[in-house]
Amino acid sequence: MTELYELSLKELSTKIQGKEVSVEEVVKDSFNRIKDTESQIDAFITLNEEKSLEIAKELDEKGPTSDKPLAGVPIGIKDNIVTKDLLTTAASKMLYNFNPPYDATVMTKVYEAGMIPVGKLNMDEFAMGSSTETSYFKKTKNAWSDKKVPGGSSGGSAASVAASQIPVSLGSDTGGSIRQPASYNGIVGLKPTYGRISRYGLIAFASSLDQIGPMTRTVEDNAMVLGALSGHDVHDSTSAKREVPDFTSLIGKDIKGMKIGVPKEFMGEGVDPAVRASIEESIETFRKLGATVEEVSLPHSKYGVQVYYIIASSEASSNLQRFDGIRYGYRSEDITNLEDVYVKSRSEGFGDEVKRRIMLGTFSLSSGFYDAHFKKAGQVRTLIIEDFKKVFSEYDLILGPVSPTIAHDFGTDKDNPVTAYMRDILTIPVNLAGLPGMSLPCGFSEGMPIGLQLIGNYFEEEKMYQAAHAFESATEFHKKKPVILGGNA
């Protein structure tokens, strides 16, 4: 018999809508699963059990409604998304005691859809990292191996879904922080088009790059959640004024005649042979499904990492100025004057990786270096965007690996941050261009998942879901169970 926690979001929704199971039962089952597995995974920073059960009882009293298919479904929230009266730390000592007085717009939409936020998920501090090792609180483990990192910065979001603690979580993606951990944990993760989901209430890392997105176990589940989260928001000036389509509308339709480009730059040196082999097998699967797959070029993507770390760090140095020990969060006790409040609170409150990026960004924006670094990075960013536009004038989608490697062991990047930065080389260009990008499982190496990346044109997520679902239906990778569920590849 399949346990409730093993069901997909859609299966769970069907049971709730059909009154086969109460919302209270579903939520209790989720918390029981978390309690049984949390010591192995360490995905959550804060649990929201009392309020979750209160909401569940209210939903049961009202009864299911067909216009709210996600009602009663448990969801986990990355801890850089502001939640009213629920601890929001961004996994930093700086915000160790921050209880926000308001909800992020995406949380308002979660509640409107009837989803139940069961807790806040671990992450790299202020979303700066690719392994969740920079968290002030704990190290989340990969659901497939406790010796491997879960990826980052949305490592808790990915591991919790892969471990079946919850059927869906929210992550944020600034340079690959949804797609890379989704790849490492063998689940589906989507970074939507920039502006598709409001950023109001997302603790900013790099404002021109950040985007919230859903992480699920199946493609259709992902599409259902994106529909609930999307839409224009007056609180966010970068939010797109576009109608929200039915993202499931093309799911189940064949992809015959679809044109897919594979950038030669994404399949070159540095990509692990096992990863490359899985992507090549995936290409053949798409061809068998009727798609045309051809090699293309994104010549300026090779500069993506350099451009990203100048722009992202510059924006971070500006965004993180507000954390000063004055209004909220951590304040040093060893102070004698106002300067001590600022200097010591920030020195003690931020971790090494955050400090490194603040310093890099402040340098890039400083007088005498702005033109040589930040302005030049912006110019190269434009070239990267033009490369994508050129490819999308002829192709429907772009395909490639999410990461050059499978999940690595804990501690392997500790003394070499440049190595860690290069792990995002295949995902960063998507953020620089503001395009939608998706990771879905496509193979295994050494018992660890490999992720396939699909990149779509602006606001064409439906087409991505169509192709991803066709691939998922033709393969069995999403059905494999991680170690924590008693399986492995």
C-alpha positions as CSV (number, residue, x, y, z in Angstrom):
1,M,0.0,0.0,0.0
2,T,1.3,3.4,-1.0
3,E,1.7,5.8,2.0
4,L,0.1,9.2,1.8
5,Y,3.4,11.0,1.9
6,E,4.6,9.1,-1.2
7,L,1.7,10.4,-3.3
8,S,2.3,13.1,-5.9
9,L,0.6,16.5,-5.4
10,K,-2.0,15.7,-8.0
11,E,-2.8,12.3,-6.4
12,L,-3.0,13.8,-3.0
13,S,-5.3,16.6,-4.4
14,T,-7.6,14.0,-6.0
15,K,-8.0,12.1,-2.7
16,I,-8.7,15.3,-0.8
17,Q,-11.2,16.5,-3.4
18,G,-12.9,13.1,-3.4
19,K,-13.1,13.1,0.4
20,E,-11.1,9.9,0.5
21,V,-8.9,11.5,3.1
22,S,-9.2,14.6,5.3
23,V,-6.9,17.6,5.1
24,E,-6.1,17.0,8.8
25,E,-4.9,13.4,8.0
26,V,-2.7,14.7,5.2
27,V,-1.1,17.4,7.3
28,K,-0.6,15.0,10.3
29,D,1.0,12.5,7.9
30,S,3.4,15.1,6.6
31,F,4.5,16.1,10.1
32,N,4.9,12.4,11.1
33,R,7.1,11.9,8.0
34,I,9.1,15.0,8.9
35,K,9.6,13.7,12.4
36,D,10.7,10.3,11.2
37,T,13.2,11.6,8.7
38,E,14.4,15.0,9.8
39,S,17.4,13.7,11.7
40,Q,18.6,12.2,8.5
41,I,17.8,15.1,6.2
42,D,17.9,18.3,8.3
43,A,15.8,20.2,5.8
44,F,13.7,22.4,8.1
45,I,14.8,25.4,10.2
46,T,11.3,26.1,11.6
47,L,8.1,24.0,11.7
48,N,4.6,25.5,11.7
49,E,2.7,22.6,13.1
50,E,0.1,24.3,15.3
51,K,-1.0,26.8,12.7
52,S,-1.0,24.1,9.9
53,L,-3.3,21.8,11.8
54,E,-5.6,24.8,12.6
55,I,-5.8,25.6,8.8
56,A,-6.4,21.9,8.0
57,K,-9.4,21.8,10.4
58,E,-10.9,24.9,8.9
59,L,-10.5,23.5,5.4
60,D,-12.2,20.2,6.4
61,E,-15.1,22.2,7.9
62,K,-15.6,24.1,4.6
63,G,-15.2,20.9,2.5
64,P,-13.4,20.6,-0.8
65,T,-14.1,22.9,-3.7
66,S,-13.3,22.2,-7.4
67,D,-12.0,25.7,-8.0
68,K,-9.2,25.1,-5.4
69,P,-7.5,21.9,-6.5
70,L,-4.4,22.6,-4.3
71,A,-6.4,23.1,-1.1
72,G,-5.1,21.0,1.8
73,V,-1.7,20.2,0.1
74,P,1.3,20.7,2.5
75,I,4.0,23.0,1.2
76,G,7.5,23.9,2.5
77,I,8.8,27.5,2.2
78,K,12.4,28.5,1.6
79,D,13.5,30.6,4.6
80,N,14.2,33.7,2.6
81,I,10.5,34.2,1.8
82,V,8.9,36.4,4.4
83,T,6.1,34.8,6.5
84,K,4.0,36.7,8.9
85,D,4.6,35.8,12.6
86,L,6.7,32.8,11.5
87,L,10.5,33.0,11.9
88,T,12.3,34.0,8.7
89,T,16.1,33.8,9.0
90,A,17.5,33.5,5.5
91,A,19.7,30.8,7.3
92,S,21.7,33.6,8.8
93,K,22.8,34.6,12.3
94,M,21.9,38.1,11.2
95,L,18.2,37.3,11.2
96,Y,18.2,34.6,13.9
97,N,15.1,36.1,15.7
98,F,13.2,37.9,12.8
99,N,9.4,37.4,13.0
100,P,8.1,39.4,10.1
101,P,5.0,41.6,10.4
102,Y,3.7,40.8,6.9
103,D,3.5,38.0,4.3
104,A,5.3,37.9,1.0
105,T,2.9,38.1,-2.0
106,V,3.7,34.5,-2.9
107,M,2.6,33.5,0.6
108,T,-0.7,35.4,0.1
109,K,-1.2,33.3,-3.0
110,V,-0.3,30.1,-1.2
111,Y,-3.0,30.8,1.4
112,E,-5.5,31.8,-1.3
113,A,-4.9,28.5,-3.1
114,G,-5.5,26.7,0.2
115,M,-2.0,25.2,0.5
116,I,-0.7,24.7,4.0
117,P,2.8,26.0,4.8
118,V,4.2,23.4,7.2
119,G,7.6,25.1,7.8
120,K,10.6,27.1,6.7
121,L,13.4,25.3,4.8
122,N,17.1,25.4,5.2
123,M,19.3,27.2,2.6
124,D,22.6,28.8,2.0
125,E,22.9,32.0,4.0
126,F,21.1,34.8,2.1
127,A,20.9,32.3,-0.8
128,M,24.7,32.7,-1.4
129,G,26.1,29.2,-2.1
130,S,25.5,26.1,-4.1
131,S,25.6,23.4,-1.4
132,T,23.5,24.6,1.6
133,E,26.8,24.4,3.6
134,T,26.8,28.2,4.3
135,S,23.7,28.0,6.5
136,Y,24.3,29.3,10.0
137,F,21.9,26.6,11.5
138,K,22.6,23.2,9.9
139,K,23.8,21.2,6.9
140,T,21.0,19.6,4.9
141,K,21.8,16.2,3.4
142,N,21.0,14.9,0.0
143,A,18.0,12.5,0.0
144,W,20.1,10.0,-2.0
145,S,23.2,10.0,0.1
146,D,24.0,11.6,3.5
147,K,27.6,12.0,2.4
148,K,26.5,14.3,-0.5
149,V,25.4,17.9,-0.5
150,P,21.8,18.6,-1.5
151,G,22.9,21.5,-3.8
152,G,22.0,25.1,-3.1
153,S,21.0,27.5,-2.3
154,S,17.5,25.8,-2.1
155,G,19.0,22.6,-0.7
156,G,16.4,22.2,2.0
157,S,13.6,22.8,-0.5
158,A,14.9,20.1,-2.8
159,A,15.8,17.5,-0.2
160,S,12.4,17.8,1.6
161,V,10.5,17.0,-1.6
162,A,12.9,14.2,-2.6
163,A,12.6,12.7,0.8
164,S,8.7,12.8,0.6
165,Q,8.4,15.0,3.7
166,I,6.2,17.3,1.5
167,P,4.9,17.1,-2.1
168,V,5.9,20.6,-3.0
169,S,8.3,23.4,-1.8
170,L,9.2,26.9,-2.9
171,G,12.7,27.8,-3.7
172,S,14.4,30.9,-5.2
173,D,16.8,30.9,-8.1
174,T,19.4,33.7,-8.6
175,G,22.0,31.7,-10.6
176,G,20.6,28.1,-10.6
177,S,19.5,27.8,-6.9
178,I,16.3,25.9,-7.8
179,R,17.5,23.9,-10.8
180,Q,20.8,22.7,-9.4
181,P,19.5,21.2,-6.1
182,A,16.5,19.8,-8.1
183,S,19.1,18.0,-10.3
184,Y,21.1,16.8,-7.3
185,N,18.0,15.4,-5.7
186,G,16.2,13.9,-8.7
187,I,13.1,16.1,-8.7
188,V,11.5,18.8,-10.9
189,G,12.4,22.4,-10.3
190,L,11.4,25.5,-12.3
191,K,12.8,29.0,-12.4
192,P,10.0,30.9,-14.1
193,T,10.5,33.9,-16.5
194,Y,11.7,36.9,-14.5
195,G,8.6,38.8,-13.5
196,R,6.3,35.8,-13.7
197,I,6.1,35.5,-9.8
198,S,6.2,38.5,-7.5
199,R,9.4,39.1,-5.6
200,Y,7.7,41.2,-2.9
201,G,8.7,39.7,0.4
202,L,11.6,37.7,-1.0
203,I,14.7,38.7,1.0
204,A,16.7,40.1,-1.9
205,F,20.1,38.8,-2.9
206,A,20.4,40.2,-6.5
207,S,17.2,42.0,-7.5
208,S,17.7,41.7,-11.3
209,L,18.3,37.9,-11.1
210,D,16.2,36.5,-8.2
211,Q,13.0,34.6,-9.0
212,I,10.8,32.3,-6.8
213,G,9.7,28.9,-8.3
214,P,8.2,25.6,-7.4
215,M,9.9,22.3,-6.7
216,T,7.9,19.0,-7.1
217,R,8.3,15.3,-7.9
218,T,6.5,15.5,-11.2
219,V,6.1,17.9,-14.1
220,E,2.3,18.2,-13.9
221,D,2.5,19.0,-10.2
222,N,5.0,21.8,-10.9
223,A,2.7,23.3,-13.6
224,M,-0.3,23.2,-11.2
225,V,1.6,25.1,-8.5
226,L,3.1,27.7,-10.9
227,G,-0.5,28.6,-11.9
228,A,-1.4,29.4,-8.3
229,L,1.7,31.5,-7.7
230,S,1.9,33.6,-10.8
231,G,0.4,37.0,-11.6
232,H,1.1,40.7,-11.6
233,D,1.7,42.4,-8.2
234,V,1.4,46.2,-7.6
235,H,4.0,45.8,-4.8
236,D,6.7,44.6,-7.2
237,S,7.6,47.0,-10.0
238,T,9.4,44.1,-11.8
239,S,6.3,41.9,-11.8
240,A,5.0,41.3,-15.3
241,K,1.5,42.6,-16.3
242,R,0.5,39.4,-18.1
243,E,-2.5,37.1,-17.9
244,V,-1.8,33.8,-16.1
245,P,-2.3,31.0,-18.5
246,D,-3.2,27.4,-17.7
247,F,0.3,25.9,-17.5
248,T,-1.1,22.4,-17.8
249,S,-2.9,23.1,-21.1
250,L,-0.3,21.5,-23.3
251,I,0.6,18.6,-21.0
252,G,-0.1,15.3,-22.6
253,K,0.1,16.6,-26.2
254,D,2.8,15.2,-28.4
255,I,5.9,17.2,-29.3
256,K,6.2,16.2,-33.0
257,G,7.7,19.1,-35.0
258,M,9.1,20.8,-31.9
259,K,12.6,22.3,-32.5
260,I,15.2,22.0,-29.7
261,G,18.6,23.5,-29.8
262,V,21.6,22.0,-27.8
263,P,24.3,24.6,-27.2
264,K,27.8,23.2,-28.0
265,E,29.1,25.3,-25.1
266,F,26.9,23.3,-22.7
267,M,28.4,20.0,-23.7
268,G,32.1,20.8,-23.8
269,E,35.1,20.4,-21.6
270,G,34.4,20.2,-17.9
271,V,31.1,18.3,-18.2
272,D,31.5,14.8,-16.5
273,P,31.3,12.0,-19.1
274,A,28.5,10.3,-17.3
275,V,26.5,13.5,-17.3
276,R,27.2,14.1,-21.0
277,A,26.1,10.5,-21.8
278,S,22.8,10.9,-20.0
279,I,22.1,14.2,-21.9
280,E,22.9,12.5,-25.2
281,E,20.5,9.7,-24.3
282,S,17.9,12.3,-23.5
283,I,18.4,13.9,-26.9
284,E,17.7,10.6,-28.5
285,T,14.5,10.2,-26.5
286,F,13.3,13.6,-27.7
287,R,14.1,12.6,-31.3
288,K,12.0,9.4,-30.8
289,L,9.2,11.6,-29.5
290,G,9.2,13.5,-32.8
291,A,11.2,16.6,-31.9
292,T,14.1,17.9,-34.1
293,V,17.2,18.3,-32.0
294,E,20.2,20.3,-33.4
295,E,23.4,21.8,-32.2
296,V,23.4,25.6,-31.7
297,S,25.7,28.1,-30.2
298,L,25.6,30.6,-27.3
299,P,29.1,32.0,-27.8
300,H,29.0,34.5,-24.9
301,S,27.7,32.1,-22.3
302,K,31.3,31.2,-21.4
303,Y,31.5,34.6,-19.7
304,G,28.4,34.0,-17.7
305,V,30.1,33.1,-14.4
306,Q,32.3,36.2,-14.5
307,V,29.4,38.5,-15.4
308,Y,27.2,36.9,-12.8
309,Y,29.6,37.3,-9.8
310,I,30.1,41.0,-10.6
311,I,26.4,41.8,-11.1
312,A,25.1,39.6,-8.3
313,S,27.7,40.6,-5.8
314,S,27.2,44.3,-6.6
315,E,23.5,44.0,-6.1
316,A,24.0,42.0,-2.9
317,S,26.3,44.6,-1.4
318,S,23.6,47.1,-1.9
319,N,20.7,45.0,-0.8
320,L,22.4,43.8,2.4
321,Q,23.2,47.3,3.6
322,R,19.9,47.3,5.4
323,F,21.1,44.6,7.9
324,D,22.9,46.8,10.3
325,G,22.0,45.8,13.9
326,I,19.7,48.8,14.3
327,R,16.1,47.9,13.4
328,Y,15.9,44.1,13.6
329,G,18.0,41.0,13.7
330,Y,21.4,40.4,15.3
331,R,23.1,43.2,17.3
332,S,26.6,42.7,18.8
333,E,26.7,42.9,22.6
334,D,30.3,44.1,22.5
335,I,29.6,47.7,21.5
336,T,30.7,51.1,22.9
337,N,29.5,53.5,20.2
338,L,27.4,53.7,17.0
339,E,30.2,52.6,14.7
340,D,30.6,49.4,16.8
341,V,26.9,48.7,16.3
342,Y,27.3,48.7,12.5
343,V,30.8,47.1,12.2
344,K,30.6,44.4,14.9
345,S,27.0,43.4,14.2
346,R,27.7,42.9,10.5
347,S,31.1,41.2,11.2
348,E,29.6,38.8,13.6
349,G,26.1,38.4,12.0
350,F,27.3,37.5,8.4
351,G,29.1,34.3,7.4
352,D,32.3,34.1,5.4
353,E,30.6,33.6,2.0
354,V,28.2,36.6,2.5
355,K,31.1,38.8,3.5
356,R,33.1,37.6,0.5
357,R,30.4,38.6,-1.9
358,I,29.7,42.0,-0.2
359,M,33.4,42.8,-0.5
360,L,33.5,41.8,-4.2
361,G,30.4,43.8,-4.9
362,T,31.5,46.9,-3.1
363,F,34.8,46.8,-5.0
364,S,33.0,46.4,-8.3
365,L,30.8,49.5,-7.6
366,S,33.6,51.7,-6.2
367,S,34.8,54.8,-7.8
368,G,37.4,54.0,-10.4
369,F,36.3,50.4,-10.9
370,Y,32.6,50.8,-11.8
371,D,33.2,51.3,-15.5
372,A,35.9,48.5,-15.7
373,H,33.8,45.9,-13.9
374,F,30.0,46.6,-13.3
375,K,29.4,48.5,-16.5
376,K,31.4,46.1,-18.6
377,A,29.5,43.1,-17.0
378,G,26.2,44.8,-18.0
379,Q,27.4,45.1,-21.5
380,V,28.4,41.4,-21.7
381,R,25.0,40.5,-20.1
382,T,23.3,42.2,-23.1
383,L,25.4,40.0,-25.5
384,I,24.3,36.9,-23.6
385,I,20.7,38.0,-23.9
386,E,21.1,38.6,-27.7
387,D,22.6,35.1,-28.1
388,F,19.5,33.5,-26.6
389,K,17.2,35.7,-28.7
390,K,18.9,34.6,-31.9
391,V,18.5,30.9,-31.0
392,F,14.9,31.3,-30.0
393,S,14.1,33.0,-33.3
394,E,14.5,29.5,-34.8
395,Y,14.0,27.0,-31.9
396,D,11.3,26.3,-29.4
397,L,13.5,25.1,-26.5
398,I,17.1,24.8,-25.5
399,L,18.4,21.6,-23.9
400,G,21.5,20.8,-21.9
401,P,22.8,19.6,-18.5
402,V,21.9,21.4,-15.3
403,S,25.2,20.8,-13.7
404,P,28.6,19.6,-15.0
405,T,28.6,16.9,-12.3
406,I,26.5,15.0,-9.9
407,A,26.2,16.1,-6.2
408,H,29.6,16.3,-4.6
409,D,30.8,15.3,-1.1
410,F,30.5,17.6,1.8
411,G,33.5,19.8,2.4
412,T,35.1,19.4,-1.1
413,D,34.6,23.1,-2.0
414,K,35.4,24.5,1.4
415,D,38.8,25.8,0.6
416,N,38.2,26.7,-3.1
417,P,35.1,28.9,-3.6
418,V,36.0,29.4,-7.3
419,T,35.3,25.6,-7.8
420,A,32.0,26.1,-6.2
421,Y,31.2,29.1,-8.3
422,M,31.9,27.1,-11.5
423,R,29.3,24.5,-10.6
424,D,26.6,27.1,-11.7
425,I,28.2,27.7,-15.1
426,L,25.3,26.0,-17.0
427,T,22.5,27.7,-15.1
428,I,23.7,31.3,-14.7
429,P,23.1,32.4,-18.3
430,V,19.4,31.8,-17.9
431,N,19.2,34.2,-14.9
432,L,21.2,36.8,-16.7
433,A,18.7,36.7,-19.6
434,G,15.6,36.4,-17.4
435,L,14.5,33.3,-19.2
436,P,12.5,30.3,-17.7
437,G,14.6,27.2,-16.9
438,M,13.7,23.8,-15.6
439,S,15.5,20.7,-14.2
440,L,14.0,17.2,-14.5
441,P,15.7,13.9,-13.8
442,C,17.3,12.2,-16.8
443,G,19.7,9.6,-15.5
444,F,22.0,8.4,-12.7
445,S,25.7,8.1,-12.1
446,E,27.2,6.4,-9.0
447,G,23.7,6.1,-7.6
448,M,23.1,9.8,-7.8
449,P,20.6,11.7,-10.0
450,I,21.5,13.7,-13.1
451,G,19.4,16.6,-14.2
452,L,18.3,17.7,-17.7
453,Q,17.9,21.4,-18.2
454,L,15.2,22.8,-20.5
455,I,15.3,26.5,-21.3
456,G,12.3,28.3,-22.8
457,N,11.6,31.6,-24.4
458,Y,10.1,34.4,-22.3
459,F,6.8,33.5,-20.8
460,E,6.5,30.2,-22.7
461,E,6.5,27.9,-19.6
462,E,3.6,25.9,-21.1
463,K,5.7,24.7,-24.0
464,M,8.5,23.7,-21.5
465,Y,6.0,21.7,-19.5
466,Q,4.7,20.0,-22.6
467,A,8.2,18.8,-23.6
468,A,9.2,17.9,-20.0
469,H,6.0,15.9,-19.5
470,A,6.5,14.0,-22.8
471,F,10.1,13.1,-21.7
472,E,8.9,12.2,-18.2
473,S,6.2,9.9,-19.6
474,A,8.7,8.2,-21.9
475,T,11.2,7.5,-19.1
476,E,11.2,6.1,-15.6
477,F,13.7,8.3,-13.9
478,H,11.2,10.2,-11.8
479,K,9.9,6.9,-10.4
480,K,13.2,5.9,-8.8
481,K,13.3,6.1,-5.0
482,P,16.1,7.7,-3.0
483,V,17.9,6.0,-0.2
484,I,15.7,7.6,2.4
485,L,12.7,5.9,0.8
486,G,14.4,2.6,0.7
487,G,15.6,2.7,-2.8
488,N,18.4,3.9,-5.1
489,A,19.3,4.0,-8.7
